[in-house]
Amino acid sequence: MSDTHQPAAPSTAPLDRASEEVPPYRPRDQFWPYADLQEEPSDEELARLDPDLQAALYENPPERPFSYTIAFGPFDGPNYESAVRLAKDTSDYLETGTGPSVCHRARFLPDQVLALRDLWHLVGGLHTSEVLVDDRPVPYARELWLPLLWYLLPR
């Protein structure tokens, strides 16, 4: 007797489709999990888009005024509540994430330089704080661009 195994011959019997189970529902022809969303984004959603993404998506992206943005995460200390309150008082505030990964983003226009300085004094020493110029990370934003902006402070 040999121990060789021979494959079984393929079945030539017709498939019995009647015995297949019918699913309890039929999926929509056009499936999209967020089917009830508006076709066009709102003005607020457009304002929060990255400027480079706006330029790629639209031929004529909306003009934005020059701005500085300070982004910071949660930190321990008595200044945290004051920093969040100052950030929320800006012309454009965005909070993303939850719990320890929350990020506060406050956009300041040139006429809001006093509020920018006040917030920077509270969060500037943190390693989690970030400065964006026109919503973009720029080299030396902390060391060069912010001190240049202090020249706009009223005397």
C-alpha positions, 0 to 999 in steps of 0.5 A, a space after each residue: 500500500 502506498 501512502 500517497 494522497 491523491 486529490 479528489 476529483 472536482 465536483 461536476 454537480 450544478 450549484 444549488 442556489 435555492 439552498 443559499 441563505 438570503 441575507 436579512 437586508 439588502 445594502 444600499 446601492 450607494 453606500 456611504 456611512 455619512 449619507 446625511 451630511 450636507 453636500 457643501 461644507 459650512 463656512 466654519 468648516 472651511 475656516 478650519 481647513 489647512 491653508 494648503 489644503 484649501 488652495 488644493 481644493 478650491 481655485 479661489 480659496 477665501 482670503 484670510 487675514 494674517 494671523 498667529 496661532 498658539 497651540 498648547 496642551 493641558 498642563 498642571 498649575 494655576 495658569 491653565 484655567 486662565 490660559 484656556 479662558 484667554 484662548 477662548 476669547 480670541 477671534 478663532 478658538 478650536 479645541 481638539 482631542 479629549 482628556 490628556 490629548 486635548 489641544 487648544 488652538 487660539 488664532 490671533 489677528 494683528 490687532 489682538 497682540 495684547 491678548 497674544 502676549 498675555 497668553 504667551 506669558 502663560 504657555 510660552 515656557 511649556 514644551 507642548 506649546 507651538 506657534 504657527 504663523 498663518 497656520 503654518 509652522 515656521 522656523 524660529 517662530 518662538 524666538 524671532 517672529 513673536 518678539 518682532 510682533 511685540 513691536 506692535 504693542 501700544 506704548 
